[in-house]
Amino acid sequence: MQNAFIAGTLIAIICGIVSFFVVLRKAAFAAHGLGHISLTGASGAVLIGVSAMNGQLIANMIAAIFMGFMGDKIKKNDLAIGIVLTFFLGLGAYFLYLYQTGYSGSIMSILFGNILTVSYRQIIILLIMAIIIICALSIVARSLFFCSIDPIIAQSKNIPSRLLSMIFFIILALTVTMACQIVGALLVFTLLIGPAASAFQWSDGFYKSMLLSIMISLISVWGALCLAFYVNLPASFCITMIICLIYIIGLIKNLMWQ
């Protein structure tokens, strides 16, 4: 549980920050797609006896570079991208079929995550990844925010939109790899969309929304770990339910105030 809280805190902070840009840039489909690719990378890695996290990281980085190179075109070709991601999901399912031994352990952790099995070595890796993401965002955050709000004016100001897009997708790939350790490849969408989507219901400023997104992410992870310990429920399920509940509360608030 100590390792779970340390790892969960690191992942929640990063997901809260990156979630803000995912929602702002309307990159939800890309985040969902990287979850599918994580499944393929992880299942392929365990099939050849390599760490699932390493497989996720390699597969996500390759996909992120491709998505970043496409830039805004990825939003206009979502049908083609969807077919490619379906292929990756099917390939991942085939790898799972080939990997029969240890199915109930390793494979279920890949699909739905198991933060209670995080080791000290994994925490160090997560910490390194978190530092890399925070350092990268501290450099490009303002320009990335500007490009996300008004890409046409940003282009007229000679802001390198394609380079920023590639950096963003690389950051997103690292974040997806981290988030998969908690919620797994199938539910990674939750931590990358839910916190910011809920935060935008309560605030609209840059710093306020990002801070609120981090707080929602932390509350969801910490609350889920407490529920998992005392009620004996899966942590990934609890995270999903808490984030959905927070979003529904915000939705009801907006409907009542209209």
C-alpha positions, 0 to 999 in steps of 0.5 A: 500500500505504501508503494501504491500511494507513492506511485499513485501520487506520481501518476495522479499529478502527471495525469492531472496536468496532461489531462488538461492539454488532452481535453484542450487539444481535443486529443481524446481519441489519440489518448484512447488509441495509445491505450490500445497500442499499450495493450499490444506493446505490453502483451508482445513484451511478456510474450518474449519475456520482457517487462510489460512496462518496457513494451508499452513504452516502446510501442507508445513512443513509436506511435507518438512520433507518428501521431506528432508528425501528422500534427492536426491531420490526425484529427481529420483522418480519425477513420483511418487512424481508427482502423489502424488502432483496431488492427493493433487491438486485434494484434494485442488480443492475438498476443494474449492468446499466445501467452497462455501461462500466467494469464490470470496474473500478468495479462489481467494486470495489463488489461486492468492494472494492479497498482498494489503490485508496484515495486520499488524499481517501478517507482524509480522508473515512474519518478524519472518519467514524471520528472521528464514530463514536468521538465518538458511541459515547463518549457513548452506549456505556454506555447502549447496552450497558445497553439491549442487555443488558436492554432492559426494565430500561433502559426502566424507568430511562427510558433513551431506547431508540428514540433510542439505537437510531436513533443505533446504526443511523446509526453502523452505516450509517457503518461499513458505508460504511467497510467497503465500501471494503475488502470490498465490499457483498457481504462487508461482513458479514465485518468487522461480525460476525466480529471480535466473534463471535470475541472472545466466544469468548475473553472475556466482559467489556465492555472485554476483549471490545471490545479483543479484537474490535479486535485481531482486526479489525486482525490480519485486515486487516493480515494480508490486506494482507500476503498480498495484496501477497506472494501476489497474492490479493484483500484481501477474500478474505484478510480473510474467510479469516483471520476465519473461521480465527480463529473456527474456532480459537475454536470448536475451543477451546470444544469441547475445553474443554467 
